[in-house]
Amino acid sequence: MRVSKSAFVFCFLFAAFSLAPAVSSAYNRTALEMLLGERQCPRCDLSYAPLPNSSLSGANLSYANLSAANLAGSDLSGANLYGSYLSGAILYNANLSGANLSHADVSGATVSRANLSGANLSGVNLTSANLSDTNLSGVNLSNANLANSDLSGSDLSGAYLSGATWLDGITQCSYDSIGECSSWSGKIGQ
């Protein structure tokens, strides 16, 4: 049985496109317009959204999906990002001062050179996040997970670290940890 070259190519391309895992690079355009117009977009899908240098001060993005979104240089001061998903997001040089990121997932995100002074990051997942040269002064990091994060050059003065899981993923900061992690006598789970 002889198969024509064009039939072979068609079958190959069909299999390649239908069986390949879909990578969602499309965000919800209606949600993006709502965010930019009203600064309200709770529970929106804005994954992979191009939002560099956006003015989103005071925006409500609680429980929003901002995974892999580009928010570099954006103003998110005072924004509500409670429970939002920012895994892999780019927040380089962003202003998040006074923002609420409590219980958000910021794992693997690039947050270097950002301003998070006075922000609420209690219970946040910052596993493997790049926080180098970031202003974290006066931040609430209680019960945050900082395992494998990069804090080189960051300002932690006055940061509240009670119960935070430290960079090594083992050490848990004691209740009186302010500005630096003072560890319990034991390890997590002991």
PyMOL CGO cylinders between C-alpha atoms (Angstrom):
from pymol import cmd
from pymol.cgo import CYLINDER

trace = [
    CYLINDER, 0.00, 0.00, 0.00, 1.43, 3.28, -1.05, 0.3, 1, 1, 1, 1, 1, 1,
    CYLINDER, 1.43, 3.28, -1.05, 0.61, 6.51, 0.81, 0.3, 1, 1, 1, 1, 1, 1,
    CYLINDER, 0.61, 6.51, 0.81, 0.98, 9.80, -0.99, 0.3, 1, 1, 1, 1, 1, 1,
    CYLINDER, 0.98, 9.80, -0.99, 3.41, 12.35, 0.39, 0.3, 1, 1, 1, 1, 1, 1,
    CYLINDER, 3.41, 12.35, 0.39, 0.67, 14.95, 0.95, 0.3, 1, 1, 1, 1, 1, 1,
    CYLINDER, 0.67, 14.95, 0.95, -1.48, 12.45, 2.87, 0.3, 1, 1, 1, 1, 1, 1,
    CYLINDER, -1.48, 12.45, 2.87, 1.49, 11.60, 5.07, 0.3, 1, 1, 1, 1, 1, 1,
    CYLINDER, 1.49, 11.60, 5.07, 2.21, 15.28, 5.76, 0.3, 1, 1, 1, 1, 1, 1,
    CYLINDER, 2.21, 15.28, 5.76, -1.48, 15.93, 6.54, 0.3, 1, 1, 1, 1, 1, 1,
    CYLINDER, -1.48, 15.93, 6.54, -1.61, 13.01, 8.99, 0.3, 1, 1, 1, 1, 1, 1,
    CYLINDER, -1.61, 13.01, 8.99, 1.64, 14.09, 10.63, 0.3, 1, 1, 1, 1, 1, 1,
    CYLINDER, 1.64, 14.09, 10.63, 0.50, 17.70, 11.08, 0.3, 1, 1, 1, 1, 1, 1,
    CYLINDER, 0.50, 17.70, 11.08, -2.95, 16.63, 12.29, 0.3, 1, 1, 1, 1, 1, 1,
    CYLINDER, -2.95, 16.63, 12.29, -1.40, 14.35, 14.93, 0.3, 1, 1, 1, 1, 1, 1,
    CYLINDER, -1.40, 14.35, 14.93, 1.14, 16.96, 15.97, 0.3, 1, 1, 1, 1, 1, 1,
    CYLINDER, 1.14, 16.96, 15.97, -1.44, 19.68, 16.55, 0.3, 1, 1, 1, 1, 1, 1,
    CYLINDER, -1.44, 19.68, 16.55, -4.21, 17.57, 18.04, 0.3, 1, 1, 1, 1, 1, 1,
    CYLINDER, -4.21, 17.57, 18.04, -2.07, 15.49, 20.38, 0.3, 1, 1, 1, 1, 1, 1,
    CYLINDER, -2.07, 15.49, 20.38, 0.37, 18.17, 21.51, 0.3, 1, 1, 1, 1, 1, 1,
    CYLINDER, 0.37, 18.17, 21.51, -0.39, 19.64, 24.92, 0.3, 1, 1, 1, 1, 1, 1,
    CYLINDER, -0.39, 19.64, 24.92, -2.18, 22.91, 24.63, 0.3, 1, 1, 1, 1, 1, 1,
    CYLINDER, -2.18, 22.91, 24.63, -0.31, 25.86, 26.07, 0.3, 1, 1, 1, 1, 1, 1,
    CYLINDER, -0.31, 25.86, 26.07, -2.71, 28.59, 26.94, 0.3, 1, 1, 1, 1, 1, 1,
    CYLINDER, -2.71, 28.59, 26.94, -1.25, 31.88, 25.95, 0.3, 1, 1, 1, 1, 1, 1,
    CYLINDER, -1.25, 31.88, 25.95, -4.62, 33.52, 25.60, 0.3, 1, 1, 1, 1, 1, 1,
    CYLINDER, -4.62, 33.52, 25.60, -6.12, 35.48, 28.46, 0.3, 1, 1, 1, 1, 1, 1,
    CYLINDER, -6.12, 35.48, 28.46, -9.72, 36.54, 28.66, 0.3, 1, 1, 1, 1, 1, 1,
    CYLINDER, -9.72, 36.54, 28.66, -9.82, 39.81, 26.70, 0.3, 1, 1, 1, 1, 1, 1,
    CYLINDER, -9.82, 39.81, 26.70, -13.12, 40.86, 28.29, 0.3, 1, 1, 1, 1, 1, 1,
    CYLINDER, -13.12, 40.86, 28.29, -11.59, 40.40, 31.73, 0.3, 1, 1, 1, 1, 1, 1,
    CYLINDER, -11.59, 40.40, 31.73, -8.56, 42.44, 30.71, 0.3, 1, 1, 1, 1, 1, 1,
    CYLINDER, -8.56, 42.44, 30.71, -10.77, 45.29, 29.46, 0.3, 1, 1, 1, 1, 1, 1,
    CYLINDER, -10.77, 45.29, 29.46, -12.80, 45.17, 32.68, 0.3, 1, 1, 1, 1, 1, 1,
    CYLINDER, -12.80, 45.17, 32.68, -9.62, 45.35, 34.78, 0.3, 1, 1, 1, 1, 1, 1,
    CYLINDER, -9.62, 45.35, 34.78, -8.18, 48.27, 32.84, 0.3, 1, 1, 1, 1, 1, 1,
    CYLINDER, -8.18, 48.27, 32.84, -11.49, 50.14, 32.80, 0.3, 1, 1, 1, 1, 1, 1,
    CYLINDER, -11.49, 50.14, 32.80, -12.92, 49.49, 36.24, 0.3, 1, 1, 1, 1, 1, 1,
    CYLINDER, -12.92, 49.49, 36.24, -9.92, 48.14, 38.19, 0.3, 1, 1, 1, 1, 1, 1,
    CYLINDER, -9.92, 48.14, 38.19, -12.20, 45.32, 39.28, 0.3, 1, 1, 1, 1, 1, 1,
    CYLINDER, -12.20, 45.32, 39.28, -11.61, 41.78, 38.15, 0.3, 1, 1, 1, 1, 1, 1,
    CYLINDER, -11.61, 41.78, 38.15, -11.94, 39.27, 41.00, 0.3, 1, 1, 1, 1, 1, 1,
    CYLINDER, -11.94, 39.27, 41.00, -11.64, 35.62, 39.92, 0.3, 1, 1, 1, 1, 1, 1,
    CYLINDER, -11.64, 35.62, 39.92, -10.67, 36.67, 36.37, 0.3, 1, 1, 1, 1, 1, 1,
    CYLINDER, -10.67, 36.67, 36.37, -8.46, 34.63, 34.07, 0.3, 1, 1, 1, 1, 1, 1,
    CYLINDER, -8.46, 34.63, 34.07, -5.60, 36.94, 33.14, 0.3, 1, 1, 1, 1, 1, 1,
    CYLINDER, -5.60, 36.94, 33.14, -2.98, 34.24, 32.69, 0.3, 1, 1, 1, 1, 1, 1,
    CYLINDER, -2.98, 34.24, 32.69, -0.23, 35.35, 30.31, 0.3, 1, 1, 1, 1, 1, 1,
    CYLINDER, -0.23, 35.35, 30.31, -1.79, 38.84, 30.10, 0.3, 1, 1, 1, 1, 1, 1,
    CYLINDER, -1.79, 38.84, 30.10, 0.52, 41.60, 28.83, 0.3, 1, 1, 1, 1, 1, 1,
    CYLINDER, 0.52, 41.60, 28.83, 0.21, 44.27, 31.53, 0.3, 1, 1, 1, 1, 1, 1,
    CYLINDER, 0.21, 44.27, 31.53, 3.66, 45.89, 31.77, 0.3, 1, 1, 1, 1, 1, 1,
    CYLINDER, 3.66, 45.89, 31.77, 3.73, 49.41, 33.22, 0.3, 1, 1, 1, 1, 1, 1,
    CYLINDER, 3.73, 49.41, 33.22, -0.02, 49.31, 33.97, 0.3, 1, 1, 1, 1, 1, 1,
    CYLINDER, -0.02, 49.31, 33.97, -1.66, 51.62, 36.48, 0.3, 1, 1, 1, 1, 1, 1,
    CYLINDER, -1.66, 51.62, 36.48, -3.63, 49.23, 38.69, 0.3, 1, 1, 1, 1, 1, 1,
    CYLINDER, -3.63, 49.23, 38.69, -3.38, 50.98, 42.04, 0.3, 1, 1, 1, 1, 1, 1,
    CYLINDER, -3.38, 50.98, 42.04, -6.17, 49.82, 44.35, 0.3, 1, 1, 1, 1, 1, 1,
    CYLINDER, -6.17, 49.82, 44.35, -7.42, 47.20, 41.85, 0.3, 1, 1, 1, 1, 1, 1,
    CYLINDER, -7.42, 47.20, 41.85, -9.45, 44.24, 43.09, 0.3, 1, 1, 1, 1, 1, 1,
    CYLINDER, -9.45, 44.24, 43.09, -7.83, 41.08, 41.73, 0.3, 1, 1, 1, 1, 1, 1,
    CYLINDER, -7.83, 41.08, 41.73, -8.75, 38.71, 44.54, 0.3, 1, 1, 1, 1, 1, 1,
    CYLINDER, -8.75, 38.71, 44.54, -8.56, 35.06, 43.46, 0.3, 1, 1, 1, 1, 1, 1,
    CYLINDER, -8.56, 35.06, 43.46, -7.57, 36.11, 39.93, 0.3, 1, 1, 1, 1, 1, 1,
    CYLINDER, -7.57, 36.11, 39.93, -5.41, 33.87, 37.76, 0.3, 1, 1, 1, 1, 1, 1,
    CYLINDER, -5.41, 33.87, 37.76, -2.39, 35.97, 36.80, 0.3, 1, 1, 1, 1, 1, 1,
    CYLINDER, -2.39, 35.97, 36.80, -0.05, 33.05, 36.16, 0.3, 1, 1, 1, 1, 1, 1,
    CYLINDER, -0.05, 33.05, 36.16, 2.80, 34.04, 33.82, 0.3, 1, 1, 1, 1, 1, 1,
    CYLINDER, 2.80, 34.04, 33.82, 1.29, 37.53, 33.41, 0.3, 1, 1, 1, 1, 1, 1,
    CYLINDER, 1.29, 37.53, 33.41, 3.72, 40.33, 32.61, 0.3, 1, 1, 1, 1, 1, 1,
    CYLINDER, 3.72, 40.33, 32.61, 3.23, 43.03, 35.26, 0.3, 1, 1, 1, 1, 1, 1,
    CYLINDER, 3.23, 43.03, 35.26, 6.77, 44.43, 35.08, 0.3, 1, 1, 1, 1, 1, 1,
    CYLINDER, 6.77, 44.43, 35.08, 6.92, 48.06, 36.15, 0.3, 1, 1, 1, 1, 1, 1,
    CYLINDER, 6.92, 48.06, 36.15, 3.20, 48.14, 37.02, 0.3, 1, 1, 1, 1, 1, 1,
    CYLINDER, 3.20, 48.14, 37.02, 1.67, 50.10, 39.89, 0.3, 1, 1, 1, 1, 1, 1,
    CYLINDER, 1.67, 50.10, 39.89, -0.31, 47.67, 42.05, 0.3, 1, 1, 1, 1, 1, 1,
    CYLINDER, -0.31, 47.67, 42.05, -0.01, 49.70, 45.24, 0.3, 1, 1, 1, 1, 1, 1,
    CYLINDER, -0.01, 49.70, 45.24, -2.90, 49.02, 47.59, 0.3, 1, 1, 1, 1, 1, 1,
    CYLINDER, -2.90, 49.02, 47.59, -4.27, 46.34, 45.24, 0.3, 1, 1, 1, 1, 1, 1,
    CYLINDER, -4.27, 46.34, 45.24, -6.27, 43.39, 46.58, 0.3, 1, 1, 1, 1, 1, 1,
    CYLINDER, -6.27, 43.39, 46.58, -4.59, 40.21, 45.33, 0.3, 1, 1, 1, 1, 1, 1,
    CYLINDER, -4.59, 40.21, 45.33, -5.90, 37.98, 48.13, 0.3, 1, 1, 1, 1, 1, 1,
    CYLINDER, -5.90, 37.98, 48.13, -5.72, 34.32, 47.11, 0.3, 1, 1, 1, 1, 1, 1,
    CYLINDER, -5.72, 34.32, 47.11, -4.63, 35.16, 43.58, 0.3, 1, 1, 1, 1, 1, 1,
    CYLINDER, -4.63, 35.16, 43.58, -2.50, 32.87, 41.45, 0.3, 1, 1, 1, 1, 1, 1,
    CYLINDER, -2.50, 32.87, 41.45, 0.69, 34.63, 40.28, 0.3, 1, 1, 1, 1, 1, 1,
    CYLINDER, 0.69, 34.63, 40.28, 2.89, 31.60, 39.70, 0.3, 1, 1, 1, 1, 1, 1,
    CYLINDER, 2.89, 31.60, 39.70, 5.56, 32.44, 37.13, 0.3, 1, 1, 1, 1, 1, 1,
    CYLINDER, 5.56, 32.44, 37.13, 4.37, 36.05, 36.83, 0.3, 1, 1, 1, 1, 1, 1,
    CYLINDER, 4.37, 36.05, 36.83, 6.79, 38.84, 36.01, 0.3, 1, 1, 1, 1, 1, 1,
    CYLINDER, 6.79, 38.84, 36.01, 6.59, 41.56, 38.67, 0.3, 1, 1, 1, 1, 1, 1,
    CYLINDER, 6.59, 41.56, 38.67, 10.04, 43.00, 38.06, 0.3, 1, 1, 1, 1, 1, 1,
    CYLINDER, 10.04, 43.00, 38.06, 10.26, 46.61, 39.32, 0.3, 1, 1, 1, 1, 1, 1,
    CYLINDER, 10.26, 46.61, 39.32, 6.53, 46.63, 40.20, 0.3, 1, 1, 1, 1, 1, 1,
    CYLINDER, 6.53, 46.63, 40.20, 5.06, 48.76, 42.98, 0.3, 1, 1, 1, 1, 1, 1,
    CYLINDER, 5.06, 48.76, 42.98, 3.09, 46.52, 45.34, 0.3, 1, 1, 1, 1, 1, 1,
    CYLINDER, 3.09, 46.52, 45.34, 3.40, 48.73, 48.43, 0.3, 1, 1, 1, 1, 1, 1,
    CYLINDER, 3.40, 48.73, 48.43, 0.47, 48.24, 50.78, 0.3, 1, 1, 1, 1, 1, 1,
    CYLINDER, 0.47, 48.24, 50.78, -1.00, 45.50, 48.56, 0.3, 1, 1, 1, 1, 1, 1,
    CYLINDER, -1.00, 45.50, 48.56, -2.82, 42.48, 50.01, 0.3, 1, 1, 1, 1, 1, 1,
    CYLINDER, -2.82, 42.48, 50.01, -1.27, 39.26, 48.67, 0.3, 1, 1, 1, 1, 1, 1,
    CYLINDER, -1.27, 39.26, 48.67, -2.37, 37.17, 51.62, 0.3, 1, 1, 1, 1, 1, 1,
    CYLINDER, -2.37, 37.17, 51.62, -2.69, 33.47, 50.70, 0.3, 1, 1, 1, 1, 1, 1,
    CYLINDER, -2.69, 33.47, 50.70, -1.60, 34.13, 47.09, 0.3, 1, 1, 1, 1, 1, 1,
    CYLINDER, -1.60, 34.13, 47.09, 0.57, 31.72, 45.11, 0.3, 1, 1, 1, 1, 1, 1,
    CYLINDER, 0.57, 31.72, 45.11, 3.61, 33.65, 43.84, 0.3, 1, 1, 1, 1, 1, 1,
    CYLINDER, 3.61, 33.65, 43.84, 5.80, 30.58, 43.39, 0.3, 1, 1, 1, 1, 1, 1,
    CYLINDER, 5.80, 30.58, 43.39, 8.44, 30.85, 40.71, 0.3, 1, 1, 1, 1, 1, 1,
    CYLINDER, 8.44, 30.85, 40.71, 7.60, 34.50, 40.02, 0.3, 1, 1, 1, 1, 1, 1,
    CYLINDER, 7.60, 34.50, 40.02, 10.12, 37.22, 39.25, 0.3, 1, 1, 1, 1, 1, 1,
    CYLINDER, 10.12, 37.22, 39.25, 9.58, 39.93, 41.86, 0.3, 1, 1, 1, 1, 1, 1,
    CYLINDER, 9.58, 39.93, 41.86, 13.08, 41.39, 41.82, 0.3, 1, 1, 1, 1, 1, 1,
    CYLINDER, 13.08, 41.39, 41.82, 13.58, 45.12, 42.37, 0.3, 1, 1, 1, 1, 1, 1,
    CYLINDER, 13.58, 45.12, 42.37, 9.92, 45.46, 43.37, 0.3, 1, 1, 1, 1, 1, 1,
    CYLINDER, 9.92, 45.46, 43.37, 8.53, 47.58, 46.19, 0.3, 1, 1, 1, 1, 1, 1,
    CYLINDER, 8.53, 47.58, 46.19, 6.39, 45.54, 48.59, 0.3, 1, 1, 1, 1, 1, 1,
    CYLINDER, 6.39, 45.54, 48.59, 6.83, 47.79, 51.63, 0.3, 1, 1, 1, 1, 1, 1,
    CYLINDER, 6.83, 47.79, 51.63, 3.95, 47.47, 54.06, 0.3, 1, 1, 1, 1, 1, 1,
    CYLINDER, 3.95, 47.47, 54.06, 2.27, 44.72, 52.00, 0.3, 1, 1, 1, 1, 1, 1,
    CYLINDER, 2.27, 44.72, 52.00, 0.37, 41.80, 53.54, 0.3, 1, 1, 1, 1, 1, 1,
    CYLINDER, 0.37, 41.80, 53.54, 1.97, 38.55, 52.41, 0.3, 1, 1, 1, 1, 1, 1,
    CYLINDER, 1.97, 38.55, 52.41, 0.71, 36.36, 55.25, 0.3, 1, 1, 1, 1, 1, 1,
    CYLINDER, 0.71, 36.36, 55.25, 0.34, 32.75, 54.19, 0.3, 1, 1, 1, 1, 1, 1,
    CYLINDER, 0.34, 32.75, 54.19, 1.72, 33.49, 50.71, 0.3, 1, 1, 1, 1, 1, 1,
    CYLINDER, 1.72, 33.49, 50.71, 3.56, 30.82, 48.72, 0.3, 1, 1, 1, 1, 1, 1,
    CYLINDER, 3.56, 30.82, 48.72, 6.86, 32.34, 47.51, 0.3, 1, 1, 1, 1, 1, 1,
    CYLINDER, 6.86, 32.34, 47.51, 8.60, 29.03, 46.79, 0.3, 1, 1, 1, 1, 1, 1,
    CYLINDER, 8.60, 29.03, 46.79, 11.43, 29.52, 44.30, 0.3, 1, 1, 1, 1, 1, 1,
    CYLINDER, 11.43, 29.52, 44.30, 10.48, 33.16, 43.70, 0.3, 1, 1, 1, 1, 1, 1,
    CYLINDER, 10.48, 33.16, 43.70, 13.15, 35.70, 42.73, 0.3, 1, 1, 1, 1, 1, 1,
    CYLINDER, 13.15, 35.70, 42.73, 12.88, 38.50, 45.30, 0.3, 1, 1, 1, 1, 1, 1,
    CYLINDER, 12.88, 38.50, 45.30, 16.41, 39.86, 44.84, 0.3, 1, 1, 1, 1, 1, 1,
    CYLINDER, 16.41, 39.86, 44.84, 16.91, 43.56, 45.57, 0.3, 1, 1, 1, 1, 1, 1,
    CYLINDER, 16.91, 43.56, 45.57, 13.27, 43.88, 46.67, 0.3, 1, 1, 1, 1, 1, 1,
    CYLINDER, 13.27, 43.88, 46.67, 11.94, 46.27, 49.30, 0.3, 1, 1, 1, 1, 1, 1,
    CYLINDER, 11.94, 46.27, 49.30, 10.22, 44.03, 51.87, 0.3, 1, 1, 1, 1, 1, 1,
    CYLINDER, 10.22, 44.03, 51.87, 10.38, 46.51, 54.75, 0.3, 1, 1, 1, 1, 1, 1,
    CYLINDER, 10.38, 46.51, 54.75, 7.44, 46.30, 57.12, 0.3, 1, 1, 1, 1, 1, 1,
    CYLINDER, 7.44, 46.30, 57.12, 5.93, 43.38, 55.19, 0.3, 1, 1, 1, 1, 1, 1,
    CYLINDER, 5.93, 43.38, 55.19, 3.77, 40.79, 56.96, 0.3, 1, 1, 1, 1, 1, 1,
    CYLINDER, 3.77, 40.79, 56.96, 5.28, 37.43, 55.95, 0.3, 1, 1, 1, 1, 1, 1,
    CYLINDER, 5.28, 37.43, 55.95, 3.74, 35.42, 58.78, 0.3, 1, 1, 1, 1, 1, 1,
    CYLINDER, 3.74, 35.42, 58.78, 3.27, 31.78, 57.80, 0.3, 1, 1, 1, 1, 1, 1,
    CYLINDER, 3.27, 31.78, 57.80, 4.67, 32.47, 54.31, 0.3, 1, 1, 1, 1, 1, 1,
    CYLINDER, 4.67, 32.47, 54.31, 6.63, 29.81, 52.44, 0.3, 1, 1, 1, 1, 1, 1,
    CYLINDER, 6.63, 29.81, 52.44, 9.99, 31.22, 51.29, 0.3, 1, 1, 1, 1, 1, 1,
    CYLINDER, 9.99, 31.22, 51.29, 11.61, 27.88, 50.45, 0.3, 1, 1, 1, 1, 1, 1,
    CYLINDER, 11.61, 27.88, 50.45, 14.27, 28.18, 47.73, 0.3, 1, 1, 1, 1, 1, 1,
    CYLINDER, 14.27, 28.18, 47.73, 13.52, 31.89, 47.19, 0.3, 1, 1, 1, 1, 1, 1,
    CYLINDER, 13.52, 31.89, 47.19, 16.23, 34.40, 46.32, 0.3, 1, 1, 1, 1, 1, 1,
    CYLINDER, 16.23, 34.40, 46.32, 16.29, 37.25, 48.85, 0.3, 1, 1, 1, 1, 1, 1,
    CYLINDER, 16.29, 37.25, 48.85, 19.78, 38.53, 47.99, 0.3, 1, 1, 1, 1, 1, 1,
    CYLINDER, 19.78, 38.53, 47.99, 20.04, 42.28, 48.41, 0.3, 1, 1, 1, 1, 1, 1,
    CYLINDER, 20.04, 42.28, 48.41, 16.48, 42.58, 49.73, 0.3, 1, 1, 1, 1, 1, 1,
    CYLINDER, 16.48, 42.58, 49.73, 15.46, 44.86, 52.60, 0.3, 1, 1, 1, 1, 1, 1,
    CYLINDER, 15.46, 44.86, 52.60, 13.62, 42.90, 55.32, 0.3, 1, 1, 1, 1, 1, 1,
    CYLINDER, 13.62, 42.90, 55.32, 13.79, 45.61, 57.99, 0.3, 1, 1, 1, 1, 1, 1,
    CYLINDER, 13.79, 45.61, 57.99, 10.70, 45.44, 60.16, 0.3, 1, 1, 1, 1, 1, 1,
    CYLINDER, 10.70, 45.44, 60.16, 9.32, 42.45, 58.23, 0.3, 1, 1, 1, 1, 1, 1,
    CYLINDER, 9.32, 42.45, 58.23, 7.16, 40.18, 60.39, 0.3, 1, 1, 1, 1, 1, 1,
    CYLINDER, 7.16, 40.18, 60.39, 8.30, 36.56, 59.80, 0.3, 1, 1, 1, 1, 1, 1,
    CYLINDER, 8.30, 36.56, 59.80, 6.42, 34.62, 62.48, 0.3, 1, 1, 1, 1, 1, 1,
    CYLINDER, 6.42, 34.62, 62.48, 5.86, 31.02, 61.38, 0.3, 1, 1, 1, 1, 1, 1,
    CYLINDER, 5.86, 31.02, 61.38, 7.42, 31.57, 57.94, 0.3, 1, 1, 1, 1, 1, 1,
    CYLINDER, 7.42, 31.57, 57.94, 9.18, 28.65, 56.29, 0.3, 1, 1, 1, 1, 1, 1,
    CYLINDER, 9.18, 28.65, 56.29, 12.69, 29.94, 55.59, 0.3, 1, 1, 1, 1, 1, 1,
    CYLINDER, 12.69, 29.94, 55.59, 14.82, 29.66, 52.44, 0.3, 1, 1, 1, 1, 1, 1,
    CYLINDER, 14.82, 29.66, 52.44, 16.13, 26.18, 53.24, 0.3, 1, 1, 1, 1, 1, 1,
    CYLINDER, 16.13, 26.18, 53.24, 12.57, 24.82, 53.30, 0.3, 1, 1, 1, 1, 1, 1,
    CYLINDER, 12.57, 24.82, 53.30, 13.24, 23.31, 56.74, 0.3, 1, 1, 1, 1, 1, 1,
    CYLINDER, 13.24, 23.31, 56.74, 13.64, 26.14, 59.21, 0.3, 1, 1, 1, 1, 1, 1,
    CYLINDER, 13.64, 26.14, 59.21, 10.52, 27.77, 60.59, 0.3, 1, 1, 1, 1, 1, 1,
    CYLINDER, 10.52, 27.77, 60.59, 10.86, 31.31, 61.92, 0.3, 1, 1, 1, 1, 1, 1,
    CYLINDER, 10.86, 31.31, 61.92, 9.85, 31.82, 65.55, 0.3, 1, 1, 1, 1, 1, 1,
    CYLINDER, 9.85, 31.82, 65.55, 6.99, 34.07, 66.65, 0.3, 1, 1, 1, 1, 1, 1,
    CYLINDER, 6.99, 34.07, 66.65, 9.37, 36.92, 67.53, 0.3, 1, 1, 1, 1, 1, 1,
    CYLINDER, 9.37, 36.92, 67.53, 11.12, 37.03, 64.14, 0.3, 1, 1, 1, 1, 1, 1,
    CYLINDER, 11.12, 37.03, 64.14, 11.15, 40.61, 62.90, 0.3, 1, 1, 1, 1, 1, 1,
    CYLINDER, 11.15, 40.61, 62.90, 13.57, 41.63, 60.18, 0.3, 1, 1, 1, 1, 1, 1,
    CYLINDER, 13.57, 41.63, 60.18, 15.36, 38.28, 60.29, 0.3, 1, 1, 1, 1, 1, 1,
    CYLINDER, 15.36, 38.28, 60.29, 14.40, 34.67, 60.81, 0.3, 1, 1, 1, 1, 1, 1,
    CYLINDER, 14.40, 34.67, 60.81, 15.03, 33.46, 64.36, 0.3, 1, 1, 1, 1, 1, 1,
    CYLINDER, 15.03, 33.46, 64.36, 14.43, 29.74, 64.28, 0.3, 1, 1, 1, 1, 1, 1,
    CYLINDER, 14.43, 29.74, 64.28, 12.64, 27.51, 66.74, 0.3, 1, 1, 1, 1, 1, 1,
    CYLINDER, 12.64, 27.51, 66.74, 14.80, 25.02, 68.55, 0.3, 1, 1, 1, 1, 1, 1,
    CYLINDER, 14.80, 25.02, 68.55, 13.50, 22.28, 66.23, 0.3, 1, 1, 1, 1, 1, 1,
    CYLINDER, 13.50, 22.28, 66.23, 12.58, 21.86, 62.60, 0.3, 1, 1, 1, 1, 1, 1,
    CYLINDER, 12.58, 21.86, 62.60, 9.18, 21.96, 60.94, 0.3, 1, 1, 1, 1, 1, 1,
    CYLINDER, 9.18, 21.96, 60.94, 7.03, 19.08, 62.10, 0.3, 1, 1, 1, 1, 1, 1,
    CYLINDER, 7.03, 19.08, 62.10, 9.00, 18.42, 65.26, 0.3, 1, 1, 1, 1, 1, 1,
]
cmd.load_cgo(trace, "trace")
